[in-house]
Amino acid sequence: MSQPKKCSYDESCEDLRQRFEQLRRKEELFKIMAESSVDWDVWYGTRDQAVYITPSCLDITGYSRDVFYDDPHFISSIVHPDDLEIFQEHRRLHYVKATGPAEVTFRIFHKNGEVRWIWHQCQAVYSSDGTWIGRRTTNRDVTTLKQAEEQLQRLSTTDPLTGAYNRRMFMDLLVRELQRASRYGEPFSLLMFDIDHFKRINDQYGHNAGDRVLQEVVRLSMETIRQADTLARWGGEEFMVLLPRTGGDMAHALGERLRLRIAEHAFVDADHLTVSVGVTSLGRVDSIDSLLKRVDEALYTAKESGRNRVVTG
């Protein structure tokens, strides 16, 4: 009776052993890559259970992956309230097996209380024979990128010294306001004011003191104008205020309130200061150019007639 061949010498068994070893190495390599990933990746099964979660979720959220294993929907509890609706809508539309890659950006609260921006992508996964086997999601911390974008936005729209809007941004807002007012037949007004004898401050106290005065004037102005109004540094010591839905009488009154607020304030670097204010309101056939020319002329009249006053043009 012949003896069966031993697998250690059987060519088919050797081939099987080699394939198994290759598979083991690939699995080990996958695990090394996944465990060292900086992204918070999750593999969900067909019943929406978390099959595998990378440990980087601890760095991104402050919570260990065990928390997310126990509750696949725990992420919803740490999404920022203002972003919860878009996150839930994303889940509703894309957390089904038929969808391809889909992404959304939202904020979460880290366990330590910090707000983190998350870029999230999800995609259904199928086996080689077309069977749906689950869903893969990637969550990436993009907080630093978002902060850089916000900083760039601030630099492009605001005056770096005072924090008020810059001239370019003010012009954009003025164009929009003119379009809105023309469409709905509503008024708006402009204030243009200038710090009287500002050059004396720079000459007597230095430019650093002058910079602090400009910053203080902006702070006082922001406290005086209404929330709907827009303040911009027009250039040097000149400022502009856009007053939506405001007619001439109310604009003049607001200008007078601003003049008094600055005149009554004791500045650390310059004792007392005054401002001259020009006011104008939208007419029937006005353009941007005609409005700016008229408010500039009103300011010029205020300065030529003695300063520290409000003139409507």
C-alpha positions as CSV (number, residue, x, y, z in Angstrom):
1,M,0.0,0.0,0.0
2,S,1.5,3.3,-1.1
3,Q,2.0,6.2,1.4
4,P,0.5,9.7,0.8
5,K,2.9,12.4,-0.1
6,K,3.9,14.8,2.6
7,C,2.8,18.4,2.1
8,S,6.3,19.7,2.8
9,Y,7.5,18.1,-0.4
10,D,4.4,18.5,-2.4
11,E,4.7,21.3,-5.0
12,S,1.0,22.4,-4.7
13,C,1.4,22.6,-0.9
14,E,4.6,24.7,-1.3
15,D,2.8,27.0,-3.7
16,L,-0.1,27.4,-1.2
17,R,2.4,28.1,1.6
18,Q,4.1,30.8,-0.5
19,R,0.7,32.4,-1.3
20,F,-0.2,32.3,2.4
21,E,3.1,34.0,3.3
22,Q,2.6,36.7,0.7
23,L,-0.9,37.3,2.0
24,R,0.4,37.5,5.6
25,R,3.1,40.0,4.6
26,K,0.5,42.2,2.7
27,E,-1.8,42.1,5.7
28,E,1.1,43.0,8.0
29,L,2.2,45.9,5.7
30,F,-1.4,47.1,5.5
31,K,-1.6,47.1,9.3
32,I,1.6,49.0,9.7
33,M,0.5,51.6,7.2
34,A,-3.0,51.9,8.7
35,E,-1.8,52.0,12.3
36,S,0.7,54.8,11.5
37,S,-1.8,56.9,9.4
38,V,-2.3,60.5,10.5
39,D,-5.8,60.3,9.1
40,W,-8.6,58.9,11.1
41,D,-9.9,56.2,8.8
42,V,-12.9,53.9,9.5
43,W,-14.0,50.8,7.8
44,Y,-17.7,50.1,8.2
45,G,-19.4,46.8,7.6
46,T,-22.7,46.2,5.8
47,R,-24.6,46.7,9.0
48,D,-22.9,50.1,9.7
49,Q,-20.7,48.6,12.4
50,A,-17.1,49.8,12.7
51,V,-14.9,46.9,11.5
52,Y,-11.6,48.8,11.7
53,I,-10.6,52.3,13.0
54,T,-7.1,53.8,12.9
55,P,-5.7,54.8,16.3
56,S,-5.1,58.4,15.0
57,C,-8.7,59.2,16.0
58,L,-7.3,59.7,19.5
59,D,-5.0,62.6,18.3
60,I,-7.8,64.2,16.2
61,T,-10.7,63.9,18.6
62,G,-9.2,63.1,22.0
63,Y,-11.2,59.9,22.2
64,S,-9.8,56.4,21.8
65,R,-11.1,54.2,19.0
66,D,-12.8,52.0,21.5
67,V,-15.4,54.8,22.0
68,F,-16.2,54.7,18.2
69,Y,-16.2,50.9,18.1
70,D,-18.8,50.9,20.9
71,D,-20.9,53.6,19.2
72,P,-20.5,54.1,15.4
73,H,-22.6,57.2,15.6
74,F,-20.6,58.8,18.4
75,I,-19.1,61.3,16.0
76,S,-22.5,63.0,15.7
77,S,-22.3,63.9,19.4
78,I,-19.1,65.9,18.9
79,V,-20.0,67.7,15.7
80,H,-20.3,71.5,16.1
81,P,-24.0,72.4,16.4
82,D,-23.7,74.9,13.5
83,D,-22.4,72.1,11.2
84,L,-24.6,69.2,12.5
85,E,-27.3,69.7,9.8
86,I,-24.8,69.5,6.9
87,F,-23.1,66.5,8.5
88,Q,-26.4,64.6,9.0
89,E,-27.5,65.5,5.4
90,H,-24.2,64.1,4.1
91,R,-24.8,60.9,6.0
92,R,-28.3,60.6,4.8
93,L,-27.3,61.1,1.1
94,H,-24.1,59.1,1.0
95,Y,-24.0,56.5,3.7
96,V,-25.6,54.0,1.4
97,K,-23.9,51.3,-0.7
98,A,-24.7,52.9,-4.1
99,T,-22.7,56.1,-3.6
100,G,-19.2,56.9,-4.9
101,P,-16.8,59.3,-3.3
102,A,-18.4,62.2,-1.4
103,E,-16.9,64.7,0.9
104,V,-17.9,67.4,3.4
105,T,-16.0,69.7,5.8
106,F,-17.3,70.4,9.3
107,R,-16.1,71.2,12.8
108,I,-15.9,69.0,15.8
109,F,-15.2,69.6,19.5
110,H,-12.0,67.8,20.6
111,K,-12.3,66.2,24.1
112,N,-10.2,69.1,25.5
113,G,-12.7,71.6,24.2
114,E,-10.8,72.9,21.2
115,V,-12.7,73.3,17.9
116,R,-11.1,71.2,15.1
117,W,-11.9,71.4,11.3
118,I,-12.4,68.0,9.7
119,W,-12.3,67.1,6.0
120,H,-14.4,64.0,5.7
121,Q,-14.7,61.6,2.7
122,C,-16.7,58.4,2.4
123,Q,-17.0,55.8,-0.3
124,A,-18.8,52.5,-0.7
125,V,-16.5,49.5,-1.1
126,Y,-17.2,46.4,-3.3
127,S,-15.4,43.1,-3.6
128,S,-13.9,41.9,-7.0
129,D,-17.2,40.1,-7.8
130,G,-19.2,43.3,-7.2
131,T,-20.6,42.4,-3.8
132,W,-21.0,45.4,-1.5
133,I,-18.8,44.8,1.6
134,G,-19.1,48.1,3.4
135,R,-18.0,51.7,3.4
136,R,-14.7,53.4,4.0
137,T,-14.4,56.9,5.5
138,T,-11.4,59.2,6.0
139,N,-11.4,62.1,8.4
140,R,-8.5,64.6,8.2
141,D,-7.7,67.4,10.6
142,V,-7.5,70.5,8.4
143,T,-7.6,73.1,11.2
144,T,-4.3,74.6,10.4
145,L,-5.3,75.0,6.7
146,K,-8.6,76.6,7.7
147,Q,-6.9,79.0,10.1
148,A,-4.5,80.0,7.3
149,E,-7.4,80.6,4.9
150,E,-9.1,82.7,7.5
151,Q,-6.0,84.7,8.1
152,L,-5.5,85.3,4.4
153,Q,-9.2,86.4,4.1
154,R,-8.6,88.9,6.9
155,L,-5.5,90.3,5.3
156,S,-7.3,90.7,2.0
157,T,-10.3,92.5,3.5
158,T,-9.1,94.5,6.5
159,D,-6.6,97.2,7.4
160,P,-3.8,95.4,9.2
161,L,-3.2,98.3,11.6
162,T,-6.7,99.1,12.8
163,G,-8.7,96.0,12.0
164,A,-11.3,98.0,10.1
165,Y,-12.3,97.0,6.6
166,N,-9.9,98.2,3.9
167,R,-10.8,100.4,1.0
168,R,-11.2,97.6,-1.5
169,M,-13.6,95.7,0.7
170,F,-15.6,98.8,1.4
171,M,-16.0,99.5,-2.3
172,D,-17.3,95.9,-2.8
173,L,-19.8,96.4,0.0
174,L,-20.8,99.8,-1.4
175,V,-21.5,98.3,-4.8
176,R,-23.7,95.6,-3.3
177,E,-25.5,98.1,-1.2
178,L,-26.2,100.4,-4.2
179,Q,-27.6,97.4,-6.1
180,R,-29.8,96.3,-3.1
181,A,-31.1,99.8,-2.5
182,S,-31.9,100.3,-6.2
183,R,-33.7,97.0,-6.3
184,Y,-35.9,97.6,-3.3
185,G,-36.1,101.4,-3.3
186,E,-34.5,101.8,0.1
187,P,-32.2,104.6,1.2
188,F,-28.6,104.4,2.5
189,S,-26.1,107.0,3.5
190,L,-22.3,107.5,3.8
191,L,-20.2,109.1,6.5
192,M,-16.7,110.2,5.8
193,F,-14.6,111.5,8.7
194,D,-11.1,112.7,9.1
195,I,-9.0,113.2,12.3
196,D,-8.3,117.0,12.7
197,H,-4.7,118.0,12.8
198,F,-3.5,114.4,12.8
199,K,-0.1,115.3,11.5
200,R,0.6,117.2,14.8
201,I,0.2,114.0,16.7
202,N,2.9,112.2,14.6
203,D,5.2,115.2,14.8
204,Q,4.8,115.7,18.5
205,Y,4.4,112.2,19.9
206,G,5.8,110.0,17.1
207,H,4.3,107.6,14.6
208,N,3.8,104.8,17.2
209,A,1.6,107.1,19.1
210,G,-0.2,108.1,15.9
211,D,-0.9,104.4,15.2
212,R,-2.4,103.9,18.7
213,V,-4.6,106.9,18.1
214,L,-5.9,105.4,14.9
215,Q,-6.6,102.1,16.6
216,E,-8.4,103.9,19.4
217,V,-10.5,106.0,17.0
218,V,-11.6,102.7,15.3
219,R,-12.5,101.2,18.6
220,L,-14.6,104.2,19.6
221,S,-16.3,104.3,16.1
222,M,-17.2,100.6,16.3
223,E,-18.8,101.2,19.7
224,T,-20.8,104.1,18.3
225,I,-22.1,102.9,15.0
226,R,-24.8,100.3,14.7
227,Q,-24.2,96.6,14.1
228,A,-25.5,96.8,10.6
229,D,-23.1,99.7,9.7
230,T,-19.7,99.1,8.1
231,L,-16.5,101.0,9.0
232,A,-13.5,101.2,6.7
233,R,-10.2,102.9,6.8
234,W,-10.2,105.0,3.6
235,G,-6.6,106.0,3.8
236,G,-4.3,107.7,6.3
237,E,-6.5,109.3,9.0
238,E,-9.7,109.2,6.8
239,F,-12.5,106.7,7.5
240,M,-15.7,105.8,5.8
241,V,-19.0,104.4,7.2
242,L,-21.7,102.8,5.2
243,L,-25.2,103.2,6.8
244,P,-27.7,100.8,5.2
245,R,-31.5,101.7,5.2
246,T,-30.6,105.2,6.6
247,G,-31.9,108.5,5.4
248,G,-30.2,111.9,5.6
249,D,-31.5,113.1,8.9
250,M,-30.6,109.9,10.8
251,A,-27.2,109.8,9.1
252,H,-26.5,113.3,10.2
253,A,-27.5,112.4,13.8
254,L,-25.2,109.4,13.7
255,G,-22.4,111.5,12.4
256,E,-22.9,114.0,15.3
257,R,-23.0,111.2,17.8
258,L,-19.7,109.9,16.4
259,R,-18.1,113.4,16.5
260,L,-19.1,113.9,20.1
261,R,-17.9,110.5,21.2
262,I,-14.4,111.2,19.9
263,A,-14.3,114.8,21.1
264,E,-15.2,113.8,24.6
265,H,-12.7,110.9,24.8
266,A,-9.3,111.4,26.6
267,F,-6.7,109.7,24.4
268,V,-3.6,108.4,26.2
269,D,-1.2,109.6,23.5
270,A,-2.9,112.9,22.4
271,D,-5.2,114.1,25.1
272,H,-8.3,115.3,23.2
273,L,-9.0,115.0,19.5
274,T,-11.7,116.1,17.1
275,V,-13.0,114.8,13.8
276,S,-14.7,116.5,10.9
277,V,-17.5,114.5,9.3
278,G,-19.1,114.6,5.8
279,V,-22.5,113.1,5.2
280,T,-24.4,112.2,2.1
281,S,-27.4,110.0,1.2
282,L,-28.4,108.1,-1.9
283,G,-30.3,110.2,-4.5
284,R,-32.5,109.1,-7.4
285,V,-29.8,109.1,-10.1
286,D,-26.7,108.5,-8.0
287,S,-23.7,106.3,-9.0
288,I,-20.8,105.2,-6.8
289,D,-18.7,108.0,-8.2
290,S,-21.3,110.7,-7.5
291,L,-21.8,109.5,-3.9
292,L,-18.1,109.4,-3.2
293,K,-17.6,112.8,-4.7
294,R,-20.4,114.4,-2.7
295,V,-19.4,112.9,0.6
296,D,-15.8,114.0,0.0
297,E,-17.0,117.5,-0.7
298,A,-19.1,117.6,2.4
299,L,-16.0,116.5,4.5
300,Y,-13.9,119.3,2.8
301,T,-16.6,121.8,3.7
302,A,-16.6,120.6,7.3
303,K,-12.8,121.1,7.5
304,E,-12.8,124.5,5.7
305,S,-15.5,125.9,7.9
306,G,-13.7,125.3,11.2
307,R,-13.4,121.5,11.7
308,N,-15.0,119.5,14.5
309,R,-18.4,119.5,12.9
310,V,-20.8,117.5,10.7
311,V,-21.8,118.8,7.2
312,T,-24.3,117.1,5.0
313,G,-23.9,117.4,1.2
